[in-house]
Amino acid sequence: MKIIILFCLLSACLFSCNENPKENFQKKDQLVFKPKFDGLDAFLNYQEKIEQKKDLKTLPSLLFTHKNGYTLQSKVFLDANGEILKAIQERIDTNGVKVSTTFYFLKEVLSMVQVDKENLRLSRLEMHQTRVFYDADQRPIAAYNRILERGDRSSVFKRANLSTKQHEAIQNDLNALSDMQNQQGAFALYFQGFDEAFNKKFVQFGNTMFSTNLAYAPNESVILALEKNPSAYAQQTFELQYQQIQEASGLQYQVLTGIKKTNATN
């Protein structure tokens, strides 16, 4: 059964400014916050409370590969009532740069985002962290940055302004996370072909931008139909159920555990 994830998406219109009709008006490329922000401790206490919970249900998305080579995956964390408390999106590019964006929700309204950026290929591990806090109307009210070196947790967050580029990246990640979890939009799944690796058979689904590969059982009826006449399903999207496997050797992959056709035909 399809899991419907409801996100309170950020809206760009909330941050638009009134334009000055003068020709020489230069629009700032930063979101400037009011100087006073007294709610930091409350946000951080809420973050710590969520991180300490051990009974959250975890819903990982499929692992997607973009046509340019970077990988993308998300996880959503729900409480016993099915309420979203936290969500993570991880992106690793072909140069080894990993960006983890963690969203924290209060009553399914975004309250805080933490972005961690590091290069996994550097011998000197250095992590850039940004925290952005939001009010009830989803407007950013404060942002902080810090840089952490390997093994050093003494660095403190310093107040910063949020650039338009950073804000747009957060918006895009939140939108993408919802689509990833629901296998729709930019992550709609069309059949793309078969492959073999590591003595396993894989089937690939995706679209012109993203793709995902899963090991499969050859006797699955839908898979048999795809093998027999793949062209008949060229315009058909699919919904997949799956399990993530990590073998003792370290090999990680996804296994197809269920598949059904959906009504989309675009």
C-alpha positions in Angstrom: 0.0 0.0 0.0 1.4 3.4 -1.0 2.6 5.5 1.9 1.5 9.1 1.6 4.0 11.5 3.1 2.5 14.9 3.9 5.1 17.6 4.1 4.5 21.3 4.9 6.5 22.5 2.0 8.4 25.8 2.1 6.9 28.4 -0.2 9.1 30.8 -2.1 6.4 33.4 -2.0 6.7 33.7 1.7 10.2 35.2 1.2 9.5 37.5 -1.7 10.2 41.2 -1.2 8.4 44.2 -2.5 10.2 45.4 -5.6 11.3 49.0 -5.8 10.3 50.4 -9.2 13.6 52.4 -9.4 15.9 51.1 -12.1 19.0 51.2 -9.9 17.4 49.0 -7.2 19.7 46.0 -6.5 17.9 43.1 -4.9 19.9 41.5 -2.1 21.0 37.9 -2.5 20.6 37.1 1.1 17.8 36.6 3.6 18.5 39.0 6.4 17.1 38.1 9.8 16.0 40.3 12.7 18.9 40.7 15.1 17.2 39.2 18.1 16.5 35.4 18.3 15.7 34.1 21.7 14.3 30.6 20.8 17.5 28.8 20.0 17.5 26.6 23.1 14.0 25.5 22.6 14.8 24.3 19.0 17.9 22.5 20.1 16.2 20.8 23.0 13.5 19.6 20.6 16.2 18.3 18.2 17.9 16.4 21.0 14.6 15.0 22.2 13.9 13.6 18.7 17.5 12.2 18.3 17.2 10.3 21.6 14.0 8.5 20.5 14.7 4.8 19.9 11.2 3.7 18.8 10.8 5.7 15.6 9.7 3.9 12.5 12.1 4.4 9.6 11.0 4.5 6.0 14.0 4.5 3.6 13.4 5.5 0.0 14.9 3.7 -3.0 18.5 4.6 -3.8 18.5 6.7 -6.9 21.3 7.5 -9.3 21.1 10.8 -11.3 22.1 10.7 -15.0 25.1 12.9 -14.0 26.3 10.2 -11.5 25.4 11.4 -8.1 23.3 9.2 -5.8 20.3 10.3 -3.7 18.4 8.6 -0.9 16.0 9.7 1.8 14.7 8.4 5.1 11.6 9.4 7.0 11.2 8.8 10.7 7.6 8.5 12.2 6.3 8.2 15.7 3.8 5.6 16.9 0.9 7.8 15.6 2.5 8.0 12.1 3.5 11.6 12.6 6.7 12.7 10.8 9.3 13.9 13.3 12.4 13.9 11.1 13.5 13.3 7.6 17.0 12.9 6.0 18.1 13.3 2.5 21.7 12.2 1.5 23.4 13.1 -1.7 26.9 11.8 -2.7 28.4 13.2 -5.9 31.0 11.7 -8.1 33.8 13.6 -6.3 32.9 12.1 -3.0 31.2 15.2 -1.6 28.4 14.1 0.7 25.6 16.5 1.7 23.1 15.4 4.4 20.1 17.5 4.9 18.1 16.7 8.0 14.6 18.2 8.5 12.9 18.4 11.9 9.1 18.7 12.1 6.8 19.8 14.9 3.2 18.7 14.3 4.4 18.0 10.7 5.4 21.7 10.3 9.1 22.3 9.5 10.9 23.8 12.4 14.6 23.3 11.8 17.0 22.1 9.1 20.6 21.0 9.5 22.8 20.7 6.4 26.1 18.7 6.8 28.6 18.9 4.0 31.9 16.9 3.8 34.3 15.3 1.3 34.6 11.6 2.0 37.8 11.3 -0.1 39.8 13.9 1.8 42.3 12.5 4.4 41.6 15.6 6.5 37.9 15.2 7.3 36.2 18.6 7.5 32.5 19.1 7.9 30.6 22.3 7.2 27.3 22.5 9.1 24.5 25.0 8.7 21.4 25.2 10.9 18.3 27.1 9.9 15.3 27.7 12.1 11.7 28.5 11.0 8.7 30.1 12.5 5.1 28.7 12.4 4.6 30.4 9.0 7.6 28.6 7.6 9.7 31.7 7.4 13.4 31.4 8.3 14.1 33.3 11.5 17.8 32.5 12.1 20.7 30.6 10.6 24.1 29.5 12.0 27.3 28.0 10.5 30.3 26.1 11.9 33.2 24.0 10.6 34.2 20.8 12.3 37.5 19.0 11.8 38.0 15.3 12.4 37.5 14.5 16.1 37.0 18.1 17.1 33.5 19.0 18.5 34.6 22.2 20.2 33.7 24.5 17.3 30.7 26.6 17.9 27.9 27.8 15.6 28.1 31.4 14.6 25.2 33.6 13.4 25.0 33.9 9.6 22.7 35.1 6.9 21.0 32.5 4.6 21.7 33.1 1.0 19.0 32.8 -1.6 20.9 29.8 -3.1 21.0 28.0 0.2 17.3 28.7 0.8 16.4 27.4 -2.7 18.5 24.2 -2.1 16.6 23.5 1.1 13.3 24.0 -0.7 14.3 21.7 -3.5 15.5 19.0 -1.2 12.3 19.0 0.8 10.2 18.7 -2.4 12.5 16.0 -3.8 12.3 14.1 -0.5 8.5 13.9 -0.7 8.6 12.7 -4.3 11.3 10.1 -3.5 9.2 8.6 -0.7 6.1 8.4 -2.9 7.9 7.3 -6.1 6.4 10.2 -8.1 7.3 13.4 -9.9 11.0 13.5 -10.7 11.2 9.9 -9.2 8.4 8.3 -11.2 9.4 4.7 -12.1 9.3 3.4 -15.7 10.8 0.0 -16.6 14.3 0.5 -18.2 15.8 -2.9 -18.5 17.7 -5.8 -17.0 21.3 -6.4 -15.9 23.5 -8.9 -14.0 26.2 -8.2 -11.5 27.6 -10.0 -8.4 26.0 -13.2 -9.6 22.6 -11.6 -9.2 19.9 -10.5 -11.7 18.9 -6.8 -11.5 16.0 -4.9 -12.9 16.2 -1.1 -13.5 13.4 1.4 -13.2 13.5 5.2 -13.5 13.1 8.0 -16.0 15.2 10.4 -18.0 16.8 11.9 -14.8 16.9 9.2 -12.1 17.2 5.4 -12.1 17.3 2.7 -9.4 18.4 -1.0 -9.6 16.9 -3.9 -7.6 17.8 -7.6 -7.4 14.7 -9.7 -8.3 13.2 -13.2 -8.3 12.9 -14.4 -11.9 9.5 -16.0 -11.2 7.8 -12.7 -10.3 4.8 -12.5 -12.7 5.2 -8.8 -13.6 8.9 -9.3 -14.2 8.1 -12.2 -16.5 5.7 -10.0 -18.4 8.3 -7.3 -18.8 10.8 -9.8 -20.1 8.4 -11.2 -22.6 7.2 -7.9 -24.0 8.9 -4.8 -22.6 7.6 -2.5 -25.3 4.1 -3.0 -24.1 4.9 -1.3 -20.8 6.9 1.6 -22.2 4.4 4.3 -21.0 3.5 2.5 -17.8 4.7 3.5 -14.3 5.2 1.2 -11.5 5.2 1.2 -7.7 7.8 -0.8 -6.0 8.2 -2.4 -2.6 11.8 -3.3 -1.6 14.2 -4.3 1.1 17.7 -3.1 1.6 20.4 -5.8 2.0 23.9 -5.6 3.4 25.9 -8.8 3.2 28.7 -9.8 5.5 31.1 -9.0 2.6 30.0 -5.4 2.7 28.0 -5.7 -0.5 24.9 -3.5 -0.4 21.9 -3.7 -2.7 18.1 -3.5 -3.0 15.8 -6.4 -3.4 12.4 -6.2 -5.1 9.8 -7.6 -2.8 6.6 -6.3 -4.6 5.6 -4.5 -7.7 2.4 -3.2 -9.2 1.4 -1.1 -12.2 0.0 2.4 -11.5 -2.4 4.4 -13.6 0.1 7.0 -14.9 0.6 6.7 -18.7 2.7 9.9 -19.4 
